[in-house]
Amino acid sequence: MPPDFAPLKNDRILRAARGQTVDRPPMWVMRQAGRYLPEYHEAKGKNDFFACCRSPEIASTLTLQPIDRYDGFIDAAIIFSDILVIPQAMGMEVLMVDGVGPRFPNPLRSPSDQQYADLLAKEVDVKKELDYVYKAITLTRQKLDGRVPLIGFCGAPWTLLCYMVEGGGTKMFREAKTWVFKYGEEGKKLLQKISEICVEYLVLQVEAGAQMLQVFDSWAGELTPASFEVMSLPYLRYISKHTKERLKERGLDVVPMTVFAKGAWYALDQLCESGYEVVGLDWLHDPAQAVEIANGRVTLQGNADPGVLYGSNASITNVVEHMVQGFGGGKQRWIVNLGHGITPGVDPEKLKLFFQEIVRHTT
């Protein structure tokens, strides 16, 4: 059974996710606990990135930093972690290289690699391997003391496969496309394996205290519409369906779920029917057009260009006005966010202005 926590004082985002009317649109931003905050570097110290993820105390401290800094504006915390903890749990080594990003010293190159057979055959103890995440979630819920809900998350199978075969970030996606067009059937087996791990991981996050879940398909936009229907969408649907079934079976709250398929603008209609309460939008979507396509089926989340936070105050105001108008005023079916994660070098005061302008234009 999940631990006892303080009653929730602000459920604005949960009500918006379920389509209820709210006093103003709830707000949070992806990567809100991150490098743009001076206090992040102080708390992180000399610890490696993944060492921070594996320390419940450090992870919970980092998670709460934006909640403290933007008190009264941010309506949700998201646990400080990384999507690549799943490949790690599957037995792959992942390093976070300063100034470079994640790197896999031994990426999966083809189905003939012994590693492929090992990955498929391994029985991953999701509870044991990722116990540090659940401990961080429980500790964060306790520290939050009901101020705002806590979001748990995982990477989507397609995006995780990309990292596993590319060995890190890439512009070409040569290896990933090889798995799409040459090793498609073998790729599907691996995607299914990852999907099953994602389900168990998400359920255990709720058991630990997560009150909402998000699935990040960061590389969805690298797929053609036809390939997306084969290599991504079925597994996103699997995760939403089976996570909810498993939560019911375990007597846990069936929490709202968000899917964020960055770059897959062509699939918005399909994503609205994929079993998630919320569909995240990147900045390629026009808000008004997205609302028309969604047609009240889901709550939409997004979708300011993170780059606006490098801009003038007037530019921030203009972007906010465009979003508020496009999303219909903000009292229903909209969660304010950026169209992707906040980027390094942003002045934290610019994000505060973004929040203030949202409030000014919606209340």
C-alpha positions as CSV (number, residue, x, y, z in Angstrom):
1,M,0.0,0.0,0.0
2,P,1.2,3.6,-0.7
3,P,2.4,5.6,2.2
4,D,0.2,8.2,3.9
5,F,0.7,11.8,2.7
6,A,-0.7,15.2,3.6
7,P,-4.0,16.2,1.9
8,L,-3.5,17.9,-1.5
9,K,-4.0,21.7,-1.2
10,N,-3.8,22.5,-4.9
11,D,-5.4,20.0,-7.3
12,R,-5.8,22.4,-10.2
13,I,-3.7,20.4,-12.7
14,L,-5.5,17.1,-11.8
15,R,-8.9,18.8,-12.4
16,A,-7.8,20.3,-15.7
17,A,-6.4,17.0,-16.8
18,R,-9.8,15.4,-16.3
19,G,-11.6,18.2,-18.2
20,Q,-13.0,20.1,-15.3
21,T,-13.3,23.8,-15.2
22,V,-10.6,25.6,-13.2
23,D,-10.1,29.2,-12.0
24,R,-7.0,29.6,-14.2
25,P,-4.9,27.2,-16.3
26,P,-2.5,25.1,-14.3
27,M,1.2,25.7,-15.1
28,W,4.5,23.8,-15.0
29,V,7.4,23.4,-17.4
30,M,9.4,20.5,-18.6
31,R,12.9,20.4,-17.0
32,Q,11.7,23.0,-14.5
33,A,14.2,21.5,-12.0
34,G,17.4,22.0,-14.0
35,R,20.6,23.8,-15.0
36,Y,19.0,27.3,-15.5
37,L,18.6,27.6,-11.7
38,P,21.6,28.8,-9.7
39,E,20.3,26.7,-6.7
40,Y,20.4,23.6,-8.9
41,H,24.2,23.8,-9.2
42,E,24.6,24.4,-5.5
43,A,22.5,21.3,-4.5
44,K,24.1,19.1,-7.2
45,G,27.6,20.0,-6.1
46,K,30.2,17.7,-7.6
47,N,27.8,14.8,-7.9
48,D,27.4,13.1,-11.3
49,F,24.0,13.6,-12.9
50,F,22.9,10.0,-12.4
51,A,24.3,10.1,-8.8
52,C,21.8,12.9,-8.2
53,C,19.0,10.7,-9.7
54,R,20.0,7.8,-7.4
55,S,20.1,9.9,-4.2
56,P,16.5,10.3,-3.0
57,E,17.6,13.3,-0.8
58,I,19.3,15.2,-3.7
59,A,16.6,14.3,-6.2
60,S,13.8,15.5,-3.9
61,T,15.7,18.7,-3.1
62,L,16.1,19.4,-6.9
63,T,12.5,18.6,-7.5
64,L,11.3,21.1,-5.0
65,Q,13.6,24.0,-6.1
66,P,11.2,25.4,-8.8
67,I,8.2,24.9,-6.5
68,D,9.9,27.1,-3.8
69,R,11.2,29.7,-6.3
70,Y,7.9,30.0,-8.2
71,D,5.6,29.5,-5.2
72,G,2.0,30.4,-6.1
73,F,2.6,29.9,-9.9
74,I,3.8,26.3,-10.5
75,D,0.9,23.8,-10.0
76,A,2.9,20.6,-10.2
77,A,6.3,19.1,-9.4
78,I,8.0,16.5,-11.6
79,I,10.4,14.1,-10.0
80,F,14.0,14.7,-10.8
81,S,15.1,11.7,-12.8
82,D,15.9,10.8,-16.4
83,I,14.2,8.7,-19.1
84,L,17.4,6.6,-19.5
85,V,17.1,4.9,-16.2
86,I,15.1,2.2,-18.0
87,P,18.0,1.2,-20.3
88,Q,20.2,1.2,-17.2
89,A,17.7,-1.2,-15.5
90,M,17.9,-3.4,-18.5
91,G,21.6,-3.7,-18.1
92,M,23.0,-1.1,-20.4
93,E,25.7,1.3,-19.2
94,V,24.7,5.0,-19.6
95,L,27.0,7.9,-18.8
96,M,26.1,11.6,-18.6
97,V,29.0,13.5,-20.1
98,D,29.2,17.2,-19.2
99,G,28.6,19.4,-22.3
100,V,27.8,16.4,-24.4
101,G,24.8,14.6,-22.9
102,P,24.0,10.9,-22.5
103,R,26.4,8.3,-23.9
104,F,26.1,4.5,-24.2
105,P,29.7,3.1,-24.3
106,N,28.3,-0.2,-25.8
107,P,25.2,0.7,-27.9
108,L,23.1,-2.0,-29.5
109,R,23.9,-2.1,-33.2
110,S,22.1,-5.0,-34.7
111,P,19.9,-8.0,-33.8
112,S,23.0,-10.2,-34.3
113,D,24.7,-8.6,-31.3
114,Q,24.6,-10.9,-28.3
115,Q,23.4,-7.9,-26.4
116,Y,20.1,-8.0,-28.3
117,A,19.3,-11.6,-27.2
118,D,20.4,-10.7,-23.6
119,L,18.1,-7.7,-23.5
120,L,15.1,-9.7,-24.6
121,A,15.9,-12.6,-22.3
122,K,16.6,-10.6,-19.2
123,E,13.9,-10.6,-16.5
124,V,14.2,-7.1,-15.2
125,D,13.3,-6.6,-11.6
126,V,11.8,-3.2,-12.1
127,K,11.0,-2.7,-8.4
128,K,14.6,-3.5,-7.3
129,E,16.5,-1.9,-10.1
130,L,14.7,1.4,-9.9
131,D,14.0,1.5,-6.2
132,Y,15.9,4.8,-5.8
133,V,13.3,6.5,-8.0
134,Y,10.4,5.3,-5.8
135,K,12.2,6.3,-2.7
136,A,12.8,9.8,-4.2
137,I,9.1,10.0,-5.1
138,T,7.9,9.1,-1.6
139,L,10.4,11.5,0.0
140,T,9.4,14.3,-2.3
141,R,5.7,13.8,-1.6
142,Q,6.5,14.0,2.1
143,K,8.5,17.2,1.6
144,L,5.8,18.7,-0.6
145,D,3.3,18.4,2.2
146,G,0.4,18.6,-0.2
147,R,1.4,21.9,-1.8
148,V,1.1,20.6,-5.4
149,P,0.8,17.2,-7.1
150,L,3.9,15.2,-8.1
151,I,4.3,13.9,-11.6
152,G,6.1,10.7,-12.4
153,F,7.4,9.8,-15.9
154,C,9.1,7.5,-18.3
155,G,10.6,7.6,-21.8
156,A,8.5,6.2,-24.6
157,P,9.7,2.9,-26.1
158,W,10.7,4.4,-29.5
159,T,12.7,7.2,-28.0
160,L,14.5,4.8,-25.6
161,L,15.3,2.5,-28.5
162,C,16.8,5.4,-30.4
163,Y,19.2,6.1,-27.5
164,M,20.0,2.5,-27.1
165,V,21.0,1.9,-30.7
166,E,22.5,5.4,-31.4
167,G,24.5,5.5,-28.3
168,G,23.4,9.0,-27.4
169,G,21.9,12.0,-29.1
170,T,22.1,12.3,-32.8
171,K,21.1,14.4,-35.8
172,M,21.2,11.7,-38.4
173,F,19.4,8.8,-36.7
174,R,21.2,6.4,-38.9
175,E,21.2,3.5,-36.5
176,A,17.6,4.1,-35.4
177,K,16.4,4.3,-39.1
178,T,18.2,1.1,-39.8
179,W,16.1,-0.6,-37.1
180,V,13.0,0.9,-38.7
181,F,13.7,-0.1,-42.2
182,K,16.0,-3.2,-41.9
183,Y,15.3,-4.7,-38.5
184,G,11.7,-3.8,-38.1
185,E,10.4,-7.1,-36.7
186,E,13.3,-7.4,-34.3
187,G,12.8,-3.8,-33.3
188,K,9.1,-4.4,-32.5
189,K,10.2,-7.2,-30.1
190,L,12.5,-4.8,-28.3
191,L,9.9,-2.1,-28.2
192,Q,7.4,-4.5,-26.7
193,K,9.9,-5.5,-24.0
194,I,10.6,-1.8,-23.2
195,S,6.8,-1.2,-23.1
196,E,6.2,-3.9,-20.5
197,I,9.0,-2.4,-18.3
198,C,7.5,1.1,-18.7
199,V,4.1,-0.1,-17.4
200,E,5.6,-1.7,-14.3
201,Y,7.8,1.3,-13.7
202,L,4.9,3.8,-14.0
203,V,2.6,1.7,-11.7
204,L,5.4,1.5,-9.1
205,Q,5.8,5.3,-9.3
206,V,2.1,5.7,-8.4
207,E,2.5,3.2,-5.6
208,A,5.3,5.4,-4.3
209,G,3.2,8.6,-4.5
210,A,3.1,9.9,-8.0
211,Q,-0.2,11.6,-8.7
212,M,0.1,12.1,-12.5
213,L,2.2,10.4,-15.2
214,Q,3.9,11.6,-18.4
215,V,5.3,9.5,-21.2
216,F,8.0,11.4,-23.2
217,D,8.4,10.4,-26.9
218,S,11.1,13.0,-27.5
219,W,12.2,11.5,-30.9
220,A,8.7,10.8,-32.3
221,G,9.2,13.5,-34.9
222,E,12.0,11.5,-36.6
223,L,9.4,9.0,-37.8
224,T,7.2,9.3,-40.9
225,P,3.5,9.2,-40.2
226,A,3.5,5.6,-41.5
227,S,6.4,4.5,-39.4
228,F,4.9,6.3,-36.3
229,E,1.9,4.0,-36.6
230,V,4.1,1.0,-36.5
231,M,7.1,1.9,-34.3
232,S,5.6,4.3,-31.7
233,L,1.8,4.6,-31.5
234,P,1.0,0.9,-30.7
235,Y,3.4,1.0,-27.7
236,L,2.1,4.3,-26.4
237,R,-1.3,2.8,-26.5
238,Y,0.0,-0.3,-24.8
239,I,1.4,1.7,-22.0
240,S,-1.7,3.8,-21.3
241,K,-4.0,0.7,-21.4
242,H,-2.0,-1.6,-19.3
243,T,-0.8,1.0,-16.8
244,K,-4.4,1.8,-16.0
245,E,-5.4,-1.9,-15.8
246,R,-2.5,-2.6,-13.5
247,L,-3.4,0.3,-11.3
248,K,-6.9,-0.9,-10.9
249,E,-5.7,-4.5,-10.2
250,R,-3.5,-3.2,-7.4
251,G,-6.2,-1.0,-5.9
252,L,-4.2,2.2,-6.7
253,D,-5.6,5.5,-8.0
254,V,-5.9,5.6,-11.8
255,V,-4.0,8.8,-12.1
256,P,-4.2,11.1,-15.2
257,M,-1.7,10.3,-17.9
258,T,0.0,12.6,-20.4
259,V,1.6,11.6,-23.7
260,F,4.2,14.0,-25.3
261,A,5.2,13.0,-28.8
262,K,7.5,15.8,-29.8
263,G,7.5,16.5,-33.5
264,A,4.6,14.2,-34.3
265,W,2.3,17.0,-35.2
266,Y,0.7,14.8,-37.9
267,A,-0.5,12.3,-35.3
268,L,-2.5,14.7,-33.0
269,D,-5.8,13.1,-33.9
270,Q,-4.5,9.6,-33.2
271,L,-2.9,10.7,-30.0
272,C,-6.2,12.1,-28.8
273,E,-7.5,8.5,-29.1
274,S,-4.5,6.8,-27.5
275,G,-5.9,6.4,-24.0
276,Y,-4.3,9.5,-22.4
277,E,-6.2,12.2,-20.6
278,V,-3.6,14.9,-21.7
279,V,-1.7,15.3,-25.0
280,G,1.4,17.5,-24.8
281,L,2.1,19.8,-27.8
282,D,5.4,21.1,-29.0
283,W,5.7,24.6,-30.5
284,L,5.0,23.3,-34.0
285,H,1.3,23.3,-33.2
286,D,-0.9,26.3,-33.6
287,P,-3.0,26.3,-30.4
288,A,-6.4,27.1,-32.1
289,Q,-5.9,24.4,-34.7
290,A,-4.9,21.9,-32.1
291,V,-8.0,22.7,-30.0
292,E,-10.1,22.2,-33.2
293,I,-8.6,18.8,-33.8
294,A,-8.8,17.7,-30.2
295,N,-12.4,18.7,-30.1
296,G,-12.7,18.3,-26.3
297,R,-11.5,14.7,-26.3
298,V,-8.4,15.4,-24.2
299,T,-6.8,18.2,-22.3
300,L,-3.9,19.9,-24.2
301,Q,-0.6,20.8,-22.7
302,G,1.9,23.3,-24.0
303,N,3.2,24.9,-26.0
304,A,5.4,28.0,-25.9
305,D,8.7,27.9,-27.8
306,P,11.3,27.6,-25.0
307,G,13.4,30.0,-27.0
308,V,11.0,32.9,-26.2
309,L,12.6,32.9,-22.7
310,Y,15.8,34.3,-24.3
311,G,13.7,37.1,-25.7
312,S,12.2,40.4,-24.7
313,N,9.5,40.9,-22.1
314,A,7.2,42.0,-24.9
315,S,7.9,38.8,-26.9
316,I,6.9,36.7,-23.9
317,T,3.7,38.7,-23.5
318,N,2.9,38.2,-27.2
319,V,3.4,34.4,-27.0
320,V,1.2,34.2,-23.9
321,E,-1.6,36.2,-25.5
322,H,-1.5,34.0,-28.6
323,M,-1.7,30.8,-26.5
324,V,-4.4,32.1,-24.2
325,Q,-6.5,33.1,-27.2
326,G,-5.8,29.9,-29.1
327,F,-6.5,27.6,-26.1
328,G,-9.8,29.3,-25.4
329,G,-9.0,31.4,-22.4
330,G,-7.6,28.7,-20.1
331,K,-10.5,27.8,-17.9
332,Q,-10.8,24.3,-19.3
333,R,-8.8,21.6,-21.2
334,W,-5.5,23.4,-21.1
335,I,-2.3,22.9,-19.0
336,V,0.3,25.7,-19.6
337,N,3.8,24.4,-20.5
338,L,6.6,25.0,-22.9
339,G,6.7,23.1,-26.2
340,H,9.8,21.2,-24.8
341,G,12.1,21.5,-21.8
342,I,13.4,24.8,-20.6
343,T,17.0,25.3,-21.9
344,P,20.2,26.2,-20.1
345,G,21.1,29.9,-19.8
346,V,17.6,31.1,-19.4
347,D,17.2,33.9,-16.8
348,P,14.9,32.4,-14.1
349,E,13.1,35.8,-13.9
350,K,12.0,35.4,-17.5
351,L,10.2,32.2,-16.6
352,K,8.6,34.1,-13.7
353,L,7.4,36.7,-16.1
354,F,5.9,34.0,-18.3
355,F,3.9,32.7,-15.4
356,Q,2.9,36.2,-14.3
357,E,1.6,37.0,-17.8
358,I,-0.4,33.7,-17.9
359,V,-2.1,34.7,-14.7
360,R,-2.6,38.3,-15.8
361,H,-4.3,37.1,-19.1
362,T,-6.5,34.4,-17.6
363,T,-7.8,35.8,-14.3
